[in-house]
């Protein structure tokens, strides 16, 4: 007997034949009707298939937080506790240009 599954009589020994899994895809599922159509993407949400998904999501969230801080409005409540500012303003009743 050979290792490829051939029996003594020259025929296949079906008990020793290797099984092969074949992908069968229909071309219509993957072709776009128009050029502007979005290509269909198939994703497997199983976390065991994607071991780095949590780390990738953590990195994205950290970068988003950093960008939020970069583009935040500056000095919003940043000067609380400081007393070196304008407390009150007074204008002259006789001249419009004088402000004290």
C-alpha positions in Angstrom: 0.0 0.0 0.0 1.2 3.5 -0.7 0.7 6.5 1.6 -1.5 8.3 -1.0 -4.5 6.1 -0.4 -4.1 3.7 -3.3 -5.0 0.1 -2.3 -3.3 -3.2 -3.3 -5.5 -3.7 -6.3 -4.8 -0.3 -7.9 -8.0 1.3 -6.8 -8.5 4.0 -4.2 -8.7 2.9 -0.6 -11.6 5.2 0.6 -10.7 4.7 4.2 -7.3 6.4 3.6 -8.2 9.2 1.2 -7.4 12.7 2.5 -10.4 15.0 2.8 -9.9 18.5 1.3 -12.2 21.4 2.1 -13.0 23.6 -0.9 -14.2 27.2 -0.9 -17.2 27.6 -3.1 -18.0 31.2 -3.9 -20.7 32.6 -6.2 -19.2 35.4 -8.4 -22.5 37.4 -8.3 -22.1 37.9 -4.6 -18.7 39.7 -5.1 -19.3 41.7 -8.2 -20.7 45.2 -8.1 -23.6 46.2 -10.3 -22.3 49.7 -10.8 -18.8 51.1 -10.5 -19.8 53.4 -7.6 -21.2 50.6 -5.4 -19.5 49.8 -2.2 -17.7 46.4 -2.1 -19.2 43.9 0.3 -16.9 43.0 3.1 -17.4 39.9 5.2 -16.1 39.9 8.7 -16.1 37.3 11.4 -16.9 38.9 14.8 -15.5 35.9 16.7 -12.9 37.3 19.2 -10.9 34.1 19.1 -10.2 34.7 15.4 -9.0 38.3 16.1 -6.7 38.1 19.2 -5.4 41.7 18.8 -8.8 43.4 18.5 -9.0 44.6 22.1 -5.5 46.2 21.9 -6.4 47.8 18.6 -9.6 49.2 20.0 -7.7 50.5 23.1 -5.2 52.3 20.9 -7.9 53.9 18.8 -9.7 55.1 22.0 -6.5 56.5 23.4 -5.7 58.3 20.2 -9.2 59.7 20.0 -8.9 61.0 23.6 -5.6 62.7 22.8 -7.1 64.4 19.7 -10.0 65.6 21.8 -7.6 67.2 24.2 -5.6 68.8 21.3 -8.7 70.3 19.6 -10.5 71.3 22.8 -11.3 74.9 23.5 -8.4 76.5 25.4 -8.6 78.2 28.7 -12.1 77.0 29.6 -12.1 77.4 33.3 -8.3 77.3 33.2 -7.9 80.6 35.1 -9.9 79.6 38.2 -8.2 80.7 41.4 -6.2 83.5 39.7 -6.9 87.0 40.8 -4.9 89.0 38.1 -7.8 89.8 35.8 -10.3 92.5 35.2 -12.8 92.7 38.0 -14.8 95.7 37.0 -15.0 98.3 34.3 -16.2 101.8 34.4 -16.8 104.3 31.6 -16.8 108.0 31.7 -20.2 109.7 31.5 -18.8 112.7 29.6 -16.4 111.1 27.1 -17.2 108.0 25.1 -13.6 107.0 24.6 -12.5 106.9 28.2 -12.7 103.6 30.0 -11.3 103.2 33.5 
